[in-house]
Amino acid sequence: MRRITILLVDDHKLIRDSWAYILNNDARFSVIGQAGSAEEAVAIAKDKNPGIVLMDINMQPVDGFETTKRIHRHSPGSKIIGVSMYSIPAYAKKLLQNGAMGYVTKNSSKEEMIDAIMEVSDGHTYICNEIKTILAHQQLEDKNHQPEISTLTQREMDIVMLIKEGLSSREIADKLNITYKTVEVHRYNILKKLNLKNTASLVNFINTNSI
């Protein structure tokens, strides 16, 4: 039986090693490369043309959206599955527009990840159950006029997640190793892009959209 070749792309080595261990112990798969940056990922994809690329979309400084676009251009035969900490349907849509064929979150089980690999390897698009559930809820509600979360940059999204955790601007600045003023500028831009008035309305938006 021919194994599905896989490239793991994530800027956390522990995550790459964990998935490599799981997948290499399954006779259907063979991890042929690991990359911690966009540059590494593109170089390995061009050289080895993996069947599947598991792509962390939250990498820095070049995120998974841009890396997906580059790999799709240089290794079109490689099928890409995005892996994200964010359960945001707009992110899944954006990644698929960039050339990916699947999207799972880091809440997905090992079984669901394997299902995604098998489905995408067979040429099908795969969206994880968590995203499908959110989409189903959104279809039951009138969200036609909701602002698009996908307009936020990766840095703005990082700040949104820290606001959700209850961190102050000073604490966010320390955690992200940026200035307090920079955080305040980002917060202003986030509110403007989402057409929200204040932090309270932002928190409500976060909770309402299951971010």
N, C-alpha and C positions, 0 to 999 in steps of 0.2 A: 504494500500500500504506500502510495506516494504521500509524504508529509506536506502539510501546509507550512510554508516558510514564513517566519514572522520577524519583523523589526520592531523593537520596543523603543519608544521615544518618550522620555520623561526626565526632568532635571533633578529628580531624587533617585539616587542609586539604589536605595533600599527598596523602593517600589519596583524598579526595573528588575532587581535580583529576585524579588518575591514572585513576580509574574514569570520570569524566566524559569524559576524552579517548578512552578505549577505547570506551565505549558510543556516544558521539556520532559515532564513525567507522564505526558499523555502521548500515546503512540501516533496520534494524528498530526502533531505539531512539531516544528523544529525552529527554535529561536536562533536566527543566523546573525543577529546584530543587536547592539544596544547603543543608544545615543542620548546624550544629556543636553544637546543644543541643536538649534536649527541647522547649523553648518554641518555638524556630524551626521545628522539624520539625512540630509540631502546627499552628502557624499556616499554614505553607505547604501542608500536607495539606488543611486546611479550605478554603483559598482555591483550590487548583489541582486537588484530587482526582486525584493521580497514579495510574496503573494499577498501578505497582509501587513499593514503598519498600524500599530496601536499608538495613537498620538495624544499626548497630554496637551490640552489646549491652553493650559495656564502657565506655560513656560515663560521665562524671562531671559534676555530682553526681547527676543523674537518669539511671539506667541504661536500657538498651534494653528491658528487660522492662516497666518502667512506661511508657516512651514508646510502646511497641507497644500497650499497653492503651489509652492516650489516643488514639492515631491511629485505632485500630480503632473507638473510640466516636464520634469526630468525623468520620471519613471512612471509613465501612464498606465502600465500594467499592474502596478501596485494598488491594492484596494485599501483605503484608509478608514479607520474607525477612530473617531474622536473620543477621548476619555476626559471628563470634566468634573470638577467639584460643584459645578453650578447646574441645577435642574431648571434650565431656562429654555423653553421651546425656541425662542428667537435665536439662541446660540446654535442649537441643532440645525436650524434652517440655514443660518449663515455658513456653518461648516460644510453642509452639503452643497451649498452654492459654490464653495471654494474647491470642490472636487472630491470630498469624502463620500463614503457610502454607508456610514454607520455612526451612531452616537450613543454612548452609554455614560452614566455618571459613576462616580466613585462610591456611590451607595449600591451599585449593582452587585449582584452575587457572582461568585465564580461561575456558576452554571449559566447565568445570563450572559456573561462575557464570552463564554465558549459558544453559546447559541449564536451570539452576534458574529463571531469569527466564522462559524460554519455557514451562516446565511449570506454574509457578505462575500465569502469565498465562492459561493455558488452564484454570485452575481445579483443578489437581492439587496435592497436597502433595509437597514435595521435601525429602529429607534427603540430605546429601552422602555420598559413598562412605566417607569417613573415619569418620563416625559409624556407618554401617551395618556397617563392618568390626568396630568395637569392640562393637557390639551382638551380632554373630554370635559373637565370642569369649566374650562374657559368657554367652550361651545355652549354650555348651559347658561352662561351669563352674558350680559351685553358688555363686551369689552372692545367694541369697535373703535372707541375713542381713547383707549388707553395709550399712553406714550410708549414708544419702543425702547425696551431695556438694551437692545442690541446697538443703540446709538452710543452707548458708553464705551470708553476705552478700557483696556485691561486694568490700568492703574485705577481708574474711577470705579471699576467693578470691585477691585480689592478693597477700596475705601468703603464702598457700600456694605460689603460683608463685615467689615470691622465696626461700622456704625450699627449694624444689626446685632453685633455682639455686645453693644453698649459702651464701646470705647469712646473717649473724648478726643477732640482734635489733637491735643497734646500727646495722648497715649498712642494715637494712630501715627503721628509724626515719629515718635520714638520707635515704634514697631517696624515701620517701613523705612526708617533711616532717612527721612526727608524733613524739611523745615515745617514748622507750624504754619507759616504763611502759605506754603505750597498746599498743605492739606486744606486750608480755608479756601484757596482758589479752586481746588478740585471740588469741594463741597458746593461752592457757588455754581460751578459748571454743571454738576450733577443735577441740581435743582432746576437750573435753566433748561437743560436738555429734556428733563422729564416733566417740565411744566408744573413744578411743585413749589409751594410757597415757603416751606420751612422743614426743619428736621422731623418734626412730628408727622407731617404729611408724607415725608420720605419713608419713615418707619412703617406707617400704615400701608404705603405702596408696596414695600418689601414683603410685609406679611400677607397682603392680599394676593400678591403674585407668586407666593410660595418660593421666594428666592432663598 
